[in-house]
Amino acid sequence: YRRFNMNEGTLMRAIMLALAESGHMVFRANVGSFQMADGRWFDCGLPKGFSDLFGFTSDGRPFFIEVKAPTGRVRPEQRLFIDAMRAKGAVAGIARSVEDALLLTA
């Protein structure tokens, strides 16, 4: 994989492809919020800090990967989530490149 500055979305897709090609099962966590007709905001999806990508390595270990562009900042709730997943025995970390994600799940 070539190293060049990618935006986070492009990087996430490249990581997902590389992980799948390596035999891992990978899912993207989609979350968001929207404004309802009465003006209230509704948050849907996963808890704050949940990693962008999650799944199972080819040998069955659960993993959680927070994808960040080279200069992207990790929010405190993302760090807490990663630490909590590691404490439970999962592979968890931050990937700023395809190589980072592959090393994390090796």
DSSP file (Angstrom, degrees, kcal/mol; ACC not computed):
  #  RESIDUE AA STRUCTURE BP1 BP2  ACC     N-H-->O    O-->H-N    N-H-->O    O-->H-N    TCO  KAPPA ALPHA  PHI   PSI    X-CA   Y-CA   Z-CA
    1    1 A Y              0   0    0      0, 0.0     2,-0.1     0, 0.0    98,-0.1   0.000 360.0 360.0 360.0 132.5    0.0    0.0    0.0
    2    2 A R        -     0   0    0      1,-0.1     2,-0.7     0, 0.0     0, 0.0  -0.423 360.0-129.4 -71.2 145.0    1.3    3.4   -1.0
    3    3 A R        +     0   0    0     -2,-0.1     2,-0.3    94,-0.1    -1,-0.1  -0.879  52.0 126.9 -96.0 117.8    1.9    5.9    1.8
    4    4 A F        -     0   0    0     -2,-0.7     2,-0.5     0, 0.0     0, 0.0  -0.958  67.8 -74.9-158.6 163.7    0.3    9.2    1.1
    5    5 A N        +     0   0    0     -2,-0.3     2,-0.3    64,-0.1    64,-0.0  -0.506  54.3 178.1 -69.4 118.9   -2.1   11.6    2.9
    6    6 A M        -     0   0    0     -2,-0.5     2,-0.1     2,-0.0    -3,-0.0  -0.863  30.7-113.8-114.7 151.7   -5.6   10.1    2.8
    7    7 A N     >  -     0   0    0     -2,-0.3     4,-2.5    62,-0.1     5,-0.2  -0.426  39.8-101.5 -76.2 167.6   -8.6   11.5    4.3
    8    8 A E  H  > S+     0   0    0      1,-0.2     4,-2.7     2,-0.2     5,-0.2   0.871 120.0  51.3 -61.4 -39.9  -10.2    9.4    7.1
    9    9 A G  H  > S+     0   0    0      2,-0.2     4,-2.0     1,-0.2    -1,-0.2   0.917 112.4  45.4 -64.5 -43.5  -12.9    7.9    4.9
   10   10 A T  H  > S+     0   0    0      2,-0.2     4,-2.1     1,-0.2    -2,-0.2   0.909 114.2  49.6 -65.1 -42.5  -10.5    6.8    2.2
   11   11 A L  H  X S+     0   0    0     -4,-2.5     4,-2.6     2,-0.2    -2,-0.2   0.908 108.5  53.0 -62.4 -43.0   -8.1    5.4    4.8
   12   12 A M  H  X S+     0   0    0     -4,-2.7     4,-2.6     1,-0.2    -1,-0.2   0.918 109.8  47.8 -60.7 -43.8  -10.9    3.5    6.5
   13   13 A R  H  X S+     0   0    0     -4,-2.0     4,-2.2     1,-0.2    -1,-0.2   0.903 111.8  50.0 -64.5 -40.2  -12.0    1.9    3.3
   14   14 A A  H  X S+     0   0    0     -4,-2.1     4,-2.3     2,-0.2    -2,-0.2   0.897 111.7  48.6 -64.4 -39.9   -8.4    0.9    2.5
   15   15 A I  H  X S+     0   0    0     -4,-2.6     4,-2.8     2,-0.2     5,-0.2   0.924 109.8  51.6 -65.1 -44.9   -8.0   -0.5    6.0
   16   16 A M  H  X S+     0   0    0     -4,-2.6     4,-2.4     1,-0.2    -2,-0.2   0.918 111.6  47.3 -59.3 -43.4  -11.2   -2.5    5.7
   17   17 A L  H  X S+     0   0    0     -4,-2.2     4,-2.6     2,-0.2    -1,-0.2   0.932 113.1  47.8 -63.2 -46.9  -10.1   -4.0    2.4
   18   18 A A  H  X S+     0   0    0     -4,-2.3     4,-1.2     2,-0.2    -2,-0.2   0.898 112.5  48.9 -63.8 -40.7   -6.6   -4.9    3.7
   19   19 A L  H  <>S+     0   0    0     -4,-2.8     5,-2.4     2,-0.2     3,-0.3   0.925 112.3  48.0 -65.2 -43.3   -8.0   -6.5    6.8
   20   20 A A  H ><5S+     0   0    0     -4,-2.4     3,-1.7    -5,-0.2    -2,-0.2   0.912 109.6  52.8 -62.8 -41.9  -10.5   -8.5    4.8
   21   21 A E  H 3<5S+     0   0    0     -4,-2.6    -1,-0.2     1,-0.3    -2,-0.2   0.762 105.2  56.9 -64.2 -23.9   -7.8   -9.6    2.4
   22   22 A S  T 3<5S-     0   0    0     -4,-1.2    -1,-0.3    -3,-0.3    -2,-0.2   0.384 126.0-101.1 -88.0   3.3   -5.8  -10.8    5.4
   23   23 A G  T < 5S+     0   0    0     -3,-1.7     2,-0.2     1,-0.3    -3,-0.2   0.539  78.5 133.8  92.9   6.6   -8.6  -13.1    6.5
   24   24 A H      < -     0   0    0     -5,-2.4     2,-0.6    -6,-0.2    -1,-0.3  -0.581  56.0-127.5 -88.6 153.6  -10.1  -10.9    9.2
   25   25 A M  E     -A   56   0A   0     31,-2.8    31,-2.1    -2,-0.2     2,-0.4  -0.906  36.9-177.0 -98.5 120.5  -13.8  -10.2    9.6
   26   26 A V  E     -A   55   0A   0     -2,-0.6     2,-0.3    29,-0.2    29,-0.2  -0.950  13.8-175.6-129.9 140.9  -14.3   -6.4    9.7
   27   27 A F  E     -A   54   0A   0     27,-3.0    27,-2.2    -2,-0.4     2,-0.5  -0.948  21.8-130.1-129.8 149.8  -17.3   -4.2   10.3
   28   28 A R  E     -A   53   0A   0     -2,-0.3     2,-0.7    25,-0.2    25,-0.2  -0.868  18.5-137.3-100.2 134.0  -17.7   -0.4   10.2
   29   29 A A        -     0   0    0     23,-3.3     2,-0.5    -2,-0.5    -2,-0.0  -0.817  20.6-165.9 -91.8 114.1  -19.5    1.2   13.1
   30   30 A N        +     0   0    0     -2,-0.7     2,-0.3     2,-0.0    16,-0.2  -0.882  16.4 160.8-102.7 128.3  -21.9    3.9   11.8
   31   31 A V        +     0   0    0     -2,-0.5     2,-0.3    14,-0.2    14,-0.2  -0.896   4.5 135.3-135.7 167.2  -23.3    6.3   14.3
   32   32 A G  E     -D   44   0B   0     12,-1.9    12,-2.9    -2,-0.3     2,-0.3  -0.988  36.4-114.8 173.9-177.1  -24.9    9.7   14.0
   33   33 A S  E     -D   43   0B   0     -2,-0.3     2,-0.3    10,-0.2    10,-0.2  -0.977  20.6-171.5-141.9 155.1  -27.6   12.1   15.1
   34   34 A F  E     -D   42   0B   0      8,-2.0     8,-2.8    -2,-0.3     2,-0.5  -0.978  28.0-109.3-146.0 158.4  -30.5   13.7   13.3
   35   35 A Q  E     -D   41   0B   0     -2,-0.3     6,-0.2     6,-0.2     5,-0.1  -0.771  32.8-140.1 -93.2 127.8  -33.1   16.3   14.0
   36   36 A M    >   -     0   0    0      4,-3.4     3,-2.3    -2,-0.5    -1,-0.0  -0.298  31.1 -96.9 -80.9 169.6  -36.6   15.1   14.4
   37   37 A A  T 3  S+     0   0    0      1,-0.3    -1,-0.1     2,-0.1    -2,-0.0   0.803 124.1  55.5 -58.0 -31.8  -39.7   16.9   13.1
   38   38 A D  T 3  S-     0   0    0      2,-0.1    -1,-0.3     1,-0.1     3,-0.1   0.389 121.8-105.0 -86.0   6.1  -40.4   18.5   16.4
   39   39 A G  S <  S+     0   0    0     -3,-2.3    -2,-0.1     1,-0.3     2,-0.1   0.250  79.0 128.9  94.5 -13.4  -36.8   20.0   16.5
   40   40 A R        -     0   0    0     -5,-0.1    -4,-3.4     1,-0.1     2,-0.4  -0.449  57.5-123.1 -74.9 150.8  -35.3   17.6   19.1
   41   41 A W  E     -D   35   0B   0     -6,-0.2     2,-0.5    -2,-0.1    -6,-0.2  -0.766  20.7-158.6 -93.9 140.5  -32.1   15.8   18.3
   42   42 A F  E     -D   34   0B   0     -8,-2.8    -8,-2.0    -2,-0.4     2,-0.5  -0.980   3.0-154.0-122.0 121.7  -31.9   12.0   18.3
   43   43 A D  E     -D   33   0B   0     -2,-0.5     2,-0.3   -10,-0.2   -10,-0.2  -0.810  18.8-178.5 -93.8 132.4  -28.6   10.2   18.7
   44   44 A C  E     +D   32   0B   0    -12,-2.9   -12,-1.9    -2,-0.5     2,-0.4  -0.912  36.3  32.3-128.5 158.0  -28.5    6.7   17.3
   45   45 A G  S    S-     0   0    0     -2,-0.3   -14,-0.2   -14,-0.2    -2,-0.0  -0.816  92.0  -7.9 108.9-142.8  -26.0    4.0   17.1
   46   46 A L  S    S-     0   0    0     -2,-0.4   -14,-0.1     1,-0.2     3,-0.1  -0.383  77.9 -78.1 -97.2 167.5  -23.2    3.0   19.5
   47   47 A P    >   -     0   0    0      0, 0.0     3,-2.0     0, 0.0    -1,-0.2  -0.216  61.4 -81.6 -64.7 156.6  -21.9    4.6   22.7
   48   48 A K  T 3  S+     0   0    0      1,-0.3     3,-0.1    33,-0.0    33,-0.0  -0.300 117.7  26.2 -56.1 136.9  -19.5    7.6   22.5
   49   49 A G  T 3  S+     0   0    0      1,-0.3    -1,-0.3    -3,-0.1    33,-0.1   0.268  79.9 149.2  93.2 -11.8  -16.0    6.5   21.9
   50   50 A F    <   -     0   0    0     -3,-2.0    -1,-0.3     1,-0.1    -4,-0.1  -0.314  54.5-103.6 -58.1 137.1  -16.9    3.3   20.1
   51   51 A S        -     0   0    0      1,-0.1    15,-0.2    -3,-0.1   -22,-0.1  -0.186  17.6-123.0 -65.3 154.3  -14.1    2.5   17.5
   52   52 A D  S    S+     0   0    0     13,-0.3   -23,-3.3     1,-0.1     2,-0.4   0.883  95.5  30.5 -63.1 -41.6  -14.7    3.1   13.8
   53   53 A L  E     +AB  28  65A   0     12,-2.5    12,-3.1   -25,-0.2     2,-0.3  -0.929  67.1 165.0-123.6 144.6  -13.9   -0.5   12.9
   54   54 A F  E     +AB  27  64A   0    -27,-2.2   -27,-3.0    -2,-0.4     2,-0.3  -0.970  17.0 105.8-150.0 163.7  -14.4   -3.7   14.8
   55   55 A G  E     -AB  26  63A   0      8,-1.8     8,-2.4    -2,-0.3     2,-0.4  -0.980  59.8 -55.9 163.6-149.9  -14.5   -7.5   14.1
   56   56 A F  E     -AB  25  62A   0    -31,-2.1   -31,-2.8    -2,-0.3    -2,-0.0  -0.990  39.4-124.7-133.0 136.8  -12.5  -10.6   14.5
   57   57 A T    >   -     0   0    0      4,-3.1     3,-2.4    -2,-0.4   -33,-0.1  -0.241  42.7 -95.6 -68.8 167.9   -8.9  -11.5   13.5
   58   58 A S  T 3  S+     0   0    0      1,-0.3    -1,-0.1    47,-0.2   -34,-0.1   0.737 128.8  50.8 -60.6 -21.7   -8.4  -14.6   11.4
   59   59 A D  T 3  S-     0   0    0      2,-0.1    -1,-0.3     0, 0.0   -35,-0.1   0.250 126.0 -99.2-100.8  13.0   -7.7  -16.5   14.6
   60   60 A G  S <  S+     0   0    0     -3,-2.4    -2,-0.1     1,-0.3   -36,-0.0   0.475  72.9 141.4  93.9   2.9  -10.9  -15.3   16.3
   61   61 A R        -     0   0    0     44,-0.1    -4,-3.1     1,-0.1    -1,-0.3  -0.619  52.2-120.6 -78.8 135.8   -9.6  -12.5   18.5
   62   62 A P  E     -B   56   0A   0      0, 0.0    29,-2.7     0, 0.0     2,-0.3  -0.487  34.3-169.6 -71.7 144.7  -12.0   -9.5   18.8
   63   63 A F  E     -Bc  55  91A   0     -8,-2.4    -8,-1.8    27,-0.2     2,-0.4  -0.972  18.4-165.7-137.1 155.2  -10.5   -6.2   17.6
   64   64 A F  E     -Bc  54  92A   0     27,-2.0    29,-1.9    -2,-0.3     2,-0.5  -0.988  11.9-171.6-137.8 124.0  -11.5   -2.5   17.7
   65   65 A I  E     -Bc  53  93A   0    -12,-3.1   -12,-2.5    -2,-0.4     2,-0.6  -0.974  13.8-155.4-125.9 123.5   -9.7    0.1   15.6
   66   66 A E  E     - c   0  94A   0     27,-2.7    29,-2.5    -2,-0.5     2,-0.5  -0.875  20.8-146.8 -92.6 118.4  -10.0    3.8   15.8
   67   67 A V  E     + c   0  95A   0     -2,-0.6     2,-0.4    27,-0.2    29,-0.2  -0.756  22.6 174.8 -92.1 127.9   -9.1    5.2   12.4
   68   68 A K        -     0   0    0     27,-2.4     6,-0.1    -2,-0.5    -2,-0.0  -0.995  31.7-119.9-133.5 138.7   -7.4    8.6   12.3
   69   69 A A    >   -     0   0    0     -2,-0.4     3,-2.0     1,-0.1   -62,-0.1  -0.270  50.8 -89.7 -62.2 163.0   -5.9   10.7    9.6
   70   70 A P  T 3  S+     0   0    0      0, 0.0    -1,-0.1     0, 0.0   -63,-0.1   0.799 129.7  31.1 -50.8 -33.1   -2.2   11.4   10.2
   71   71 A T  T 3  S+     0   0    0      2,-0.1    -2,-0.0    25,-0.0     2,-0.0   0.334  92.3 126.8-107.7   7.3   -3.0   14.6   12.1
   72   72 A G    <   -     0   0    0     -3,-2.0     2,-0.4     1,-0.1    -4,-0.1  -0.324  54.8-128.7 -68.4 146.9   -6.3   13.5   13.6
   73   73 A R        -     0   0    0     -2,-0.0     2,-0.6     1,-0.0    -4,-0.1  -0.764  10.0-130.3 -99.0 141.0   -6.8   13.8   17.3
   74   74 A V        -     0   0    0     -2,-0.4    -6,-0.0    -6,-0.1    20,-0.0  -0.788  25.7-134.5 -87.9 124.2   -8.0   11.0   19.5
   75   75 A R    >>  -     0   0    0     -2,-0.6     4,-2.1     1,-0.1     3,-0.8  -0.451  20.1-113.5 -76.4 152.4  -10.9   12.1   21.8
   76   76 A P  H 3> S+     0   0    0      0, 0.0     4,-2.4     0, 0.0     5,-0.2   0.870 117.2  53.2 -54.4 -40.1  -10.8   11.2   25.5
   77   77 A E  H 3> S+     0   0    0      1,-0.2     4,-1.8     2,-0.2     5,-0.1   0.807 107.4  52.2 -69.0 -27.0  -13.8    9.0   25.2
   78   78 A Q  H <> S+     0   0    0     -3,-0.8     4,-2.4     2,-0.2    -1,-0.2   0.909 109.7  48.6 -70.5 -42.7  -12.2    7.1   22.3
   79   79 A R  H  X S+     0   0    0     -4,-2.1     4,-2.5     1,-0.2    -2,-0.2   0.914 111.1  50.7 -61.7 -43.2   -9.1    6.5   24.4
   80   80 A L  H  X S+     0   0    0     -4,-2.4     4,-2.4     2,-0.2    -1,-0.2   0.900 110.2  49.7 -61.6 -41.7  -11.3    5.3   27.3
   81   81 A F  H  X S+     0   0    0     -4,-1.8     4,-2.4     2,-0.2     5,-0.2   0.936 111.1  48.5 -63.7 -46.3  -13.1    2.9   25.0
   82   82 A I  H  X S+     0   0    0     -4,-2.4     4,-2.4     1,-0.2    -2,-0.2   0.930 112.6  48.6 -59.1 -46.3   -9.8    1.5   23.6
   83   83 A D  H  X S+     0   0    0     -4,-2.5     4,-2.1     1,-0.2    -1,-0.2   0.896 110.9  50.7 -61.8 -40.6   -8.4    1.0   27.1
   84   84 A A  H  X S+     0   0    0     -4,-2.4     4,-1.1     2,-0.2    -1,-0.2   0.894 110.5  48.9 -65.5 -40.2  -11.6   -0.7   28.3
   85   85 A M  H  <>S+     0   0    0     -4,-2.4     5,-2.4     1,-0.2     3,-0.3   0.900 111.1  49.8 -67.4 -40.0  -11.5   -3.1   25.3
   86   86 A R  H ><5S+     0   0    0     -4,-2.4     3,-1.7     1,-0.2    -2,-0.2   0.897 106.0  56.7 -63.0 -39.6   -7.9   -3.9   26.0
   87   87 A A  H 3<5S+     0   0    0     -4,-2.1    -1,-0.2     1,-0.3    -2,-0.2   0.785 105.8  51.6 -62.9 -26.7   -8.7   -4.6   29.7
   88   88 A K  T 3<5S-     0   0    0     -4,-1.1    -1,-0.3    -3,-0.3    -2,-0.2   0.395 127.2-100.1 -90.5   2.0  -11.2   -7.2   28.5
   89   89 A G  T < 5S+     0   0    0     -3,-1.7    -3,-0.2     1,-0.3     2,-0.1   0.489  77.8 133.6  97.0   4.1   -8.6   -8.9   26.4
   90   90 A A      < -     0   0    0     -5,-2.4     2,-0.5    -6,-0.2    -1,-0.3  -0.475  63.3-109.5 -83.6 158.0   -9.5   -7.5   22.9
   91   91 A V  E     +c   63   0A   0    -29,-2.7   -27,-2.0    -2,-0.1     2,-0.3  -0.767  52.8 163.7 -79.7 127.1   -7.0   -6.1   20.4
   92   92 A A  E     +c   64   0A   0     -2,-0.5     2,-0.3   -29,-0.2   -27,-0.2  -0.992   4.8 111.4-151.8 140.4   -7.7   -2.4   20.3
   93   93 A G  E     -c   65   0A   0    -29,-1.9   -27,-2.7    -2,-0.3     2,-0.4  -0.983  55.3 -70.7 179.0-169.9   -5.8    0.7   19.1
   94   94 A I  E     -c   66   0A   0     -2,-0.3     2,-0.5   -29,-0.2   -27,-0.2  -0.886  31.9-161.6-111.7 136.0   -5.4    3.5   16.7
   95   95 A A  E     +c   67   0A   0    -29,-2.5   -27,-2.4    -2,-0.4     3,-0.1  -0.980  19.0 170.2-120.9 124.5   -4.5    3.2   13.0
   96   96 A R  S    S+     0   0    0     -2,-0.5     2,-0.3   -29,-0.2    -1,-0.1   0.308  76.6  21.2-107.2   3.0   -3.2    6.1   11.0
   97   97 A S  S  > S-     0   0    0      1,-0.1     4,-1.7   -28,-0.1     5,-0.1  -0.969  84.3-103.8-158.2 165.8   -2.3    3.9    8.1
   98   98 A V  H  > S+     0   0    0     -2,-0.3     4,-2.4     1,-0.2     5,-0.2   0.906 122.0  56.0 -60.2 -41.6   -3.1    0.5    6.6
   99   99 A E  H  > S+     0   0    0      1,-0.2     4,-2.6     2,-0.2     5,-0.2   0.896 103.1  54.0 -60.0 -41.3    0.2   -0.7    8.0
  100  100 A D  H  > S+     0   0    0      1,-0.2     4,-2.4     2,-0.2    -1,-0.2   0.929 110.0  47.5 -57.2 -46.0   -0.8    0.3   11.5
  101  101 A A  H  X S+     0   0    0     -4,-1.7     4,-1.8     1,-0.2    -2,-0.2   0.893 111.9  49.2 -65.2 -40.8   -4.1   -1.7   11.2
  102  102 A L  H  < S+     0   0    0     -4,-2.4     4,-0.4     2,-0.2    -1,-0.2   0.898 112.3  47.8 -67.0 -39.6   -2.3   -4.8    9.9
  103  103 A L  H >< S+     0   0    0     -4,-2.6     3,-0.9     1,-0.2    -2,-0.2   0.901 109.9  53.6 -65.4 -40.1    0.3   -4.7   12.6
  104  104 A L  H 3< S+     0   0    0     -4,-2.4    -2,-0.2     1,-0.2    -1,-0.2   0.882 114.9  39.4 -61.8 -39.1   -2.4   -4.2   15.3
  105  105 A T  T 3<        0   0    0     -4,-1.8    -1,-0.2     1,-0.2   -47,-0.2   0.369 360.0 360.0 -95.3   4.8   -4.3   -7.3   14.1
  106  106 A A    <         0   0    0     -3,-0.9    -1,-0.2    -4,-0.4    -2,-0.1   0.492 360.0 360.0 -69.8 360.0   -1.2   -9.5   13.4
